[in-house]
Amino acid sequence: MTAALVDVLWFIEGKDDEQMDPADAVKVLEGVTHLVSTLPSDQRSELIGLTEAESDPARKEFLEGFPEGLGLLDDAG
């Protein structure tokens, strides 16, 4: 599930305003943030750990902001 969630967020991140309505993107990201806030600590840790394993430089840069952007560090850090 973790990798699929990251793939969805990476997909949204890669779209410009003509490809995806910004308001829709915000709604999806808010929903994901809520979902992540309900995850058990082991699944939160798995999300944080994805950054270290990523080999694509652009995706790795995106993932480096992922834990803080979704509020994972406040409770899991």
C-alpha positions as CSV (number, residue, x, y, z in Angstrom):
1,M,0.0,0.0,0.0
2,T,2.8,2.4,0.9
3,A,4.4,2.3,-2.6
4,A,1.0,2.7,-4.3
5,L,0.3,5.8,-2.2
6,V,3.6,7.3,-3.1
7,D,3.0,6.6,-6.8
8,V,-0.4,8.4,-6.7
9,L,1.2,11.4,-5.0
10,W,4.1,11.4,-7.4
11,F,1.6,11.3,-10.3
12,I,-0.3,14.3,-8.9
13,E,2.9,16.2,-8.3
14,G,3.9,15.7,-11.9
15,K,0.7,17.3,-13.4
16,D,0.4,20.9,-14.3
17,D,-2.7,23.0,-14.0
18,E,-3.9,22.1,-17.5
19,Q,-3.7,18.4,-16.8
20,M,-5.3,18.4,-13.4
21,D,-7.4,21.0,-11.6
22,P,-5.4,22.4,-8.7
23,A,-8.5,22.3,-6.5
24,D,-8.9,18.6,-7.2
25,A,-5.2,18.0,-6.4
26,V,-5.6,19.8,-3.1
27,K,-8.6,17.7,-2.2
28,V,-6.7,14.5,-3.0
29,L,-3.7,15.6,-1.0
30,E,-5.9,16.6,2.0
31,G,-7.5,13.2,1.9
32,V,-4.1,11.5,1.8
33,T,-2.9,13.6,4.7
34,H,-5.9,12.5,6.7
35,L,-5.4,8.9,5.8
36,V,-1.7,9.0,6.8
37,S,-2.6,10.6,10.1
38,T,-4.6,7.4,10.9
39,L,-1.9,4.9,10.0
40,P,-0.2,2.9,12.7
41,S,3.4,3.9,13.6
42,D,4.9,1.0,11.7
43,Q,3.3,2.1,8.4
44,R,4.3,5.7,9.0
45,S,7.9,4.5,9.5
46,E,7.6,2.6,6.2
47,L,6.6,5.8,4.4
48,I,9.5,7.7,5.9
49,G,11.9,4.9,5.0
50,L,10.9,5.0,1.3
51,T,13.1,8.1,0.9
52,E,16.3,6.2,1.6
53,A,15.6,3.5,-0.9
54,E,14.6,5.7,-3.9
55,S,17.1,5.8,-6.8
56,D,15.4,8.3,-9.2
57,P,16.8,11.7,-8.2
58,A,13.7,13.7,-9.0
59,R,11.4,11.3,-7.1
60,K,13.9,11.1,-4.2
61,E,13.8,14.9,-4.0
62,F,10.0,14.7,-3.8
63,L,10.1,12.0,-1.2
64,E,12.5,13.9,1.0
65,G,9.7,16.5,1.7
66,F,7.1,13.8,2.0
67,P,7.3,13.0,5.7
68,E,7.2,16.6,6.8
69,G,4.6,17.6,4.2
70,L,2.2,14.9,5.4
71,G,2.8,15.5,9.1
72,L,4.6,12.2,9.6
73,L,7.5,13.7,11.6
74,D,5.4,15.2,14.4
75,D,4.1,11.9,15.6
76,A,6.7,9.4,14.3
77,G,9.8,11.5,14.5
